[in-house]
Amino acid sequence: MKLTGVELRRVGMPLVAPFRTSFGTQTRREVLLLRVVTDEAEGWGECVAMTEPLYSSEYLGAAADVLRTFLVPALVTAGPIDAHAVAEVLEPFRGHRMAKAALEMAVLDAELRAEGRSFARELGAVHDRVPCGVSVGIMDTVPALLDAVEGYLDEGYVRIKLKIEPGWDVEPVRAVRERFGDEVLLQVDANTAYTLADARHLARLDPFDLLLIEQPLDEEDVLGHADLARHIRTPVCLDESIVSARSAAAAIRLGACAVVNIKPGRVGGYLEARRIHDVCTAHGIPVWCGGMLETGLGRAANVALAALPGFTLPGDTSGSARYYRTDITDPFVLDEGHLAVPAGPGLGVVPLADELAAVTLSTEWLAL
Ligand code: NPG
């Protein structure tokens, strides 16, 4: 395939409700979309970087800049494009995995559309629907949290993840267990809000039979997670710390994680995400698909990934309505707690022209 055009598009979408994590509160999501045009087909990519570098060092403005200045020019210089060669072409540039992931996703989408194959088939999906969990933000009060959880359970979500931080951990977990019982699949996510000095405190979560505690410590503190794992019974899951198949292998060898959250943006793309799945599966480590408040484009690809055999825990693959009143694709709608894996060529979904136009903040064609 020959690359003939790349468009960067910034969209802004209001969230249905504020989403509070240990690193901040979001009321809207700005997303960088990428459209690649080739001589054979077009493809869409979604960059999961947020507007501010609070989850990781990446942010939307930097992603747009590195794509414009380095990544897209390197791909053009490399000649005919092939999705499986994109990562290697971009490899000399350090970091910027979310930007790289978006570019690879768009090229892969174009290639698969041209060949009439789906993301699910390409990645190795073995299911045609996936069970869905939901991530519940930090609330002002426990009753407000219980109302939110009740609503999600009524909608059919099969697993609840509570965002936690110091001051909002044991009590909300206890309240959810007391109200909804021991059968509810429940896990917590700290987004790096604790230190190893909190080990005793975090052990107070042990009686609640959580599926896992996600990224309690700093992203660079892999060894600390291994130490923590010896002090608590709740299985430790890593998110921010896992940025590649190599870092996953190292974390597993260190005993730093019993479970891994795979987010394609965080690790540089869907192909590296699949390699992490393979490494984890080979070591008997269960994985699940994380979420970054994706639009229908990223959601489509995530649902395809979540259908791989090693994804044995429900992911943060919620329905579109969890975040957006109007999505830019046909919405993903929960059916008995599951989402259907798109089967059409490429992502299997395309942006709806009117919906996309309504949320577009700016567009930019890159000079090739
Ligand atoms: O369902 O898309 C979703 C969001 C799930 O909690 C979620 N994501 O730390 O995992 C996370 C968190 C997040 C959201 C991180 C946005 C970064 C940006």
Boltz pocket constraint, residues with backbone or C-beta under 6 A from the ligand:
constraints:
  - pocket:
      binder: B
      contacts: [[A, 21], [A, 48], [A, 50], [A, 55], [A, 133], [A, 134], [A, 135], [A, 189], [A, 191], [A, 239], [A, 290], [A, 291], [A, 292], [A, 293], [A, 294], [A, 316], [A, 317], [A, 318]]
      max_distance: 6.0
